[in-house]
Amino acid sequence: MDGTKRINIKPGLRVKIIQKQDQLTGKLTEGIVRDILPNSPTHRHGIPQGDNVKVRLVSGLVGRVKQILADA
């Protein structure tokens, strides 16, 4: 499923994210979505087309969704 659209992301989904420090290596981290960041449906800079949705996982890690795996 597409991780670039906010409408596809919700708390409880199992996803793979890329953390900022892993952008060069492409290392993905798996976890369950706790929050979608930012919390508002719009952002002052807008959300560029194709930009992955930023989330906080239950583990507390923050990153951009690259892949949606399944509901938890």
Secondary structure, DSSP 4 states (H G I P E B T S, - for coil): --TT-GGG--TTEEEEEE-GGGTTTT--EEEEEEEEESSSSS-TT---TTPPPEEEETTS-EEEEEEEEEE-
